[in-house]
Amino acid sequence: MAGEIKLKGPDLAADGVPLQDLKPDIPVAGHFEGQPLAVVATADGVRAISGKCSHYGGPLAEGLCVGNEIRCPWHHAAFNLETGEAVGAPALSPIPVYQTDEKDGRVFVTGPIAPSDQRPTPPASPDSVVIVGSGAAGAAAAEALRRYGYEGPVTLIGGEAPIDRPNLSKDYLAGTAPEEWMPLRSPQFYADARIELISGRQVEAIDPTARLVRLDGGEEIRYGALLLAPGAEPRRLPVPGADEPHVHYLRTLEDSRAIIAALGDSTQAAVIGAGFIGLEVAASLRHRKMGVTVIAPEKVPLADVVGEALGRFVLDLHSEHGVTFRLERSVTEIAPKEVVLDDGSKVPADLVVVGIGVSPRIELAEAAGLATDRGITVDRYLRTSDPHIWAAGDVARYPGPDGESVRVEHWVLAERQGQNAARNILGHEDPFTEPPFFWSQHYDVPINVTGHLAGWEEEVVNGDPGQRDVLVGFRKGGVVRAVASIYRDRENLRAEAALATGDQARLAQLLEPAQP
């Protein structure tokens, strides 16, 4: 999972780097005592920081600096240049920072700076915080509460311990990531952080008046502040045979384990659904030499999501890797060894994986009398209609661009919302305005997407997907709302920064075709 970065650039202890080579936003690669570093000029002086992202080990020197942050080109994690603190998911752990010295027009690194153990004092401190849901938003919020200085009790409740869910359909399912990589943190981490982790349990009810949650079995836990982050549930396929034992859904580590366990007796798999998860499953199963047929109602996979250009590229890419597609078709029945389609044809399948979307888990909120609308309704601070309850992640319907209500099902966004909710639980009153970001892996091709894709009307293509070199913009009402890319990582980071500030001129410039 963590990438190995080859040492690039000068030895920053012996040779340094010319000060004139440092730009305000572009890191320069170097190394110090065998470790990759990134060096950048800021308004407050030159900074040197580890060149390896603490998420998957991405090369930070190939990223971008925005203000006092350095951002990873792979998955857009962000770190404070002065402290090394992980200030933007998906990274959760800090990275080392280094002392610099300028001499004769060159910048040298003299050694690491000891991390500070000081924690801020939050503006508010509830008696206790209970988090319902141990997925991306809940786990990130629990850690953020401690990082932002909260000293009171934190309880994190979920069906399973926090895991690296994106890998369930990617490297773990493909067999290239061992299971020991899957937990986000060790049990000892939560013990040391004084986070009570209650896994394998469900919250059955919330009593907003008494400020308590009731677990299965009747146990009650009181809260001063409550964060709802229960995530979403896979939609079930409503056809005969959908409950057969060889039919699988993918949401939890147990789900992925079950699919892997079934591979030994299977040779042909049918994947129902051609969204990102379904196609990632198809790629992972092909990596394991399974025969794979993808069945979906659309004419071009993902075209409604990321446009015709990227959709056709993904279709061709999977076809080149041996995936068979049955498009513009739906499933009417699942038999023990085959899937029956609406035209009467049959697809051999001794393993079936269904990926037709998810539904937010809002039943607890509805029963508690909270405002809901195809999600849990929250304000710009992620607070629900109850002033002591917040919501984040897949369930949260929040004010998006131009004030419209949006709900987004992305891992990184869920983590960032969890962190934002934690700050607001502690009295910071920070509105959540970050553009969504997600990545999807198809064999050796990553697709990065930043911004709000829902309802786009026009795609603008800069480059060639077939050459693995493209930036695609998505406009709504003439305004660029999202950008997708293949191997245009720094440009995608620039697009993320422009979307965050509403800089349409910069977005238009990024999407202009390169001049010959």
GILIN-V749862 format. One record per backbone hydrogen bond with DSSP energy under -0.5 kcal/mol. NH is the residue of the N-H (numbers start at 1). CO is the residue of the C=O. E is the energy in kcal/mol with one decimal. If there is no record, write none. Layout:
# GILIN-V749862
nh/co/e
NH/CO/E
NH/CO/E
This chain:
# GILIN-V749862
nh/co/e
3/56/-3.5
5/3/-0.6
6/4/-0.6
10/29/-0.6
12/10/-0.8
12/31/-3.0
15/11/-2.7
16/11/-1.8
17/107/-1.8
19/105/-2.7
21/18/-1.6
22/19/-1.5
23/21/-0.5
23/26/-0.8
27/25/-0.6
28/39/-2.5
30/37/-1.8
31/10/-1.9
32/35/-2.3
35/32/-1.6
37/30/-2.9
38/49/-2.9
39/28/-2.4
40/47/-2.4
41/23/-1.1
42/45/-1.8
45/42/-1.6
47/40/-2.9
48/98/-0.7
49/38/-2.4
50/96/-2.6
51/36/-2.9
53/51/-0.5
53/58/-2.6
57/53/-0.9
60/51/-2.0
60/58/-1.0
61/51/-0.5
62/59/-1.8
63/60/-2.0
64/71/-1.5
65/25/-2.7
66/69/-1.9
69/66/-1.5
70/79/-2.2
71/64/-3.1
72/77/-2.9
76/72/-1.4
78/88/-1.8
79/70/-2.2
80/85/-2.6
81/68/-2.8
84/80/-2.8
87/78/-1.6
87/85/-1.0
88/78/-1.6
91/88/-0.9
95/84/-2.1
98/48/-2.7
99/111/-3.4
101/108/-2.5
103/106/-2.8
106/103/-1.6
107/17/-3.0
108/101/-3.2
108/106/-0.5
109/12/-2.4
110/99/-2.2
111/99/-0.8
113/97/-2.6
114/112/-0.5
120/147/-0.5
122/120/-0.6
124/426/-2.3
129/153/-2.5
130/225/-2.1
131/155/-3.1
132/130/-0.5
132/227/-2.9
133/131/-0.8
133/157/-3.6
135/229/-0.6
139/135/-2.6
140/136/-2.0
141/137/-2.2
142/138/-2.2
143/139/-1.8
144/140/-2.3
145/141/-2.4
146/142/-1.1
147/143/-2.2
148/144/-2.6
149/146/-1.6
150/145/-2.7
153/127/-0.7
154/194/-0.7
155/129/-2.3
156/196/-3.1
157/131/-2.7
157/155/-0.5
158/198/-2.4
164/182/-2.6
165/163/-1.7
167/164/-1.5
168/165/-2.2
169/166/-0.8
172/167/-1.3
173/167/-1.0
174/170/-2.2
175/171/-1.0
175/172/-0.6
176/171/-2.2
177/171/-1.2
181/178/-1.8
182/179/-1.9
183/179/-0.5
184/162/-2.1
185/162/-0.6
189/186/-0.5
190/186/-1.3
191/187/-1.9
192/188/-3.1
193/189/-2.1
194/191/-1.1
195/190/-2.9
196/154/-2.7
196/194/-0.6
197/195/-0.8
198/156/-3.2
198/196/-0.7
199/197/-0.7
200/158/-1.1
201/158/-1.3
204/202/-0.6
204/214/-3.0
205/214/-1.4
207/212/-3.1
208/206/-0.6
211/207/-1.3
212/207/-1.5
213/221/-2.6
214/205/-2.9
215/213/-0.5
215/219/-3.4
216/202/-2.4
218/215/-2.4
221/213/-2.5
223/211/-2.3
224/128/-1.8
225/128/-1.9
226/388/-2.4
227/130/-2.5
228/226/-0.5
228/390/-3.1
229/132/-3.1
229/227/-0.7
233/359/-3.1
235/357/-2.8
238/236/-0.6
239/237/-1.7
240/332/-0.7
242/239/-1.8
244/241/-1.9
247/244/-1.8
248/352/-2.9
250/354/-0.5
251/249/-0.5
256/252/-1.9
257/253/-2.6
258/254/-2.4
259/255/-1.9
260/256/-2.3
261/257/-2.7
262/258/-1.6
263/259/-0.7
263/260/-1.0
264/261/-0.6
265/262/-0.9
266/263/-1.4
269/291/-3.4
270/351/-2.6
271/269/-0.5
271/293/-3.0
272/270/-0.6
272/353/-2.7
273/271/-0.8
273/295/-2.8
275/355/-0.5
279/275/-2.4
280/276/-2.3
281/277/-2.5
282/278/-2.2
283/279/-2.3
284/280/-2.4
285/281/-2.7
286/282/-2.2
287/283/-1.9
288/284/-1.0
289/286/-2.1
290/285/-2.4
291/267/-2.5
293/269/-2.3
294/324/-3.0
295/271/-2.8
295/293/-0.5
296/326/-1.8
303/300/-1.7
305/302/-1.0
306/302/-3.1
307/303/-1.4
310/306/-0.6
311/307/-2.2
312/308/-2.8
313/309/-1.7
314/310/-2.6
315/311/-2.3
316/312/-2.6
317/313/-2.8
318/314/-2.5
319/315/-2.1
320/316/-2.6
321/317/-1.1
322/319/-1.8
323/318/-2.4
324/292/-2.7
326/294/-3.1
328/296/-0.7
328/298/-1.3
329/296/-1.9
332/340/-2.7
333/340/-1.4
334/240/-2.5
335/333/-0.5
335/338/-2.9
338/335/-0.5
339/347/-2.5
340/333/-2.9
341/345/-2.9
342/330/-2.0
344/341/-2.0
347/339/-2.9
348/346/-0.5
349/337/-2.3
350/268/-1.9
351/268/-1.2
352/246/-2.5
353/270/-2.5
354/248/-2.9
355/272/-3.2
355/353/-0.5
359/233/-2.7
361/231/-2.5
362/360/-1.3
366/362/-2.6
367/363/-2.7
368/364/-1.7
369/366/-1.5
370/365/-2.4
373/375/-2.7
376/395/-3.7
377/371/-1.7
377/375/-0.7
378/397/-2.5
379/383/-2.1
382/379/-2.3
384/389/-2.7
387/385/-0.5
389/386/-2.0
390/226/-3.0
391/382/-2.2
392/228/-2.0
395/392/-0.6
396/393/-1.5
397/376/-2.7
398/396/-0.7
398/406/-2.5
400/404/-4.0
403/400/-2.0
404/401/-1.6
406/398/-2.8
410/408/-0.5
413/437/-0.6
414/410/-2.3
415/411/-2.2
416/412/-2.5
417/413/-2.8
418/414/-2.4
419/415/-2.3
420/416/-2.4
421/417/-3.1
422/418/-2.0
423/419/-1.8
424/420/-2.1
425/421/-2.5
426/422/-1.3
427/424/-1.6
428/423/-2.2
431/429/-0.6
432/380/-3.4
433/431/-0.8
438/449/-2.5
440/447/-2.1
442/445/-2.7
445/442/-2.1
446/444/-0.6
447/440/-2.7
448/446/-0.5
448/485/-2.1
449/438/-2.8
450/483/-2.8
451/436/-3.1
452/481/-2.0
453/451/-0.7
456/453/-1.8
457/475/-3.6
458/475/-1.6
460/473/-2.6
462/460/-0.6
462/471/-3.0
463/461/-0.6
464/469/-2.6
467/464/-1.3
468/465/-2.2
469/464/-1.7
470/486/-1.5
471/462/-2.5
472/484/-3.3
473/460/-2.9
474/482/-2.5
475/458/-3.0
476/479/-2.6
479/476/-1.6
481/474/-3.3
482/474/-1.2
483/450/-2.9
484/472/-2.8
485/448/-2.3
486/470/-2.2
492/488/-2.2
493/489/-2.1
494/490/-2.2
495/491/-2.4
496/492/-2.3
497/493/-2.2
498/494/-2.3
499/495/-2.9
500/496/-2.0
501/497/-1.1
502/498/-1.1
503/498/-2.4
504/502/-1.7
507/503/-1.8
508/504/-2.5
509/505/-2.0
510/506/-2.3
511/507/-1.7
512/508/-0.5
512/509/-1.0
